[in-house]
Amino acid sequence: MMHIGELSERSGISIRSIRYYEQKGLLSPERSINGYRNYTEGDLVRAGLIRTYLSLGLPVKEITALLACEFNRSDKPLCPAAFLIVQQHLHQLDVKIKMLMHAKDILRRKMDSYKEGSHPDDY
C-alpha cells in the first residue's frame, strides 16, 4: 500500500491530478481508519492508463468505460464497448493524420517554391 505522495512520485502524476481522477470516479482508493488514501500497485497501473487516455484526448466518460473493460477481464478479448471507443478514436486519428499530411504537403510545396525564387502571388 502507498499514500498519495508515493503514488504521485512513482507515477509522475501530480497529487492534484490524482485527486481529480478520484473526483471523476476513475480511481477509488481504499481509506485507512485515519482517512488516508491507500493505493495499490493496481492503482498505479490504472493511474498510468488514465493519464495515457487523457493525453490521447479521450473524455472521462469513455475512459471510465475503457477502464471498466480493462480491469474486469481475465484473458478475454476487449469488451464491445471498449472496442467501439478504440475503433472510433482510431478512425478520428486517421482523419487527422490525413489532414496533417495534406497540410504538410502544401507547406513543403510553398517552401520549395520560395527556395526556387517563385513569388507568392504566382499561386
Disulfide bonds with the S-S distance in Angstrom:
Cys69-Cys79 1.58
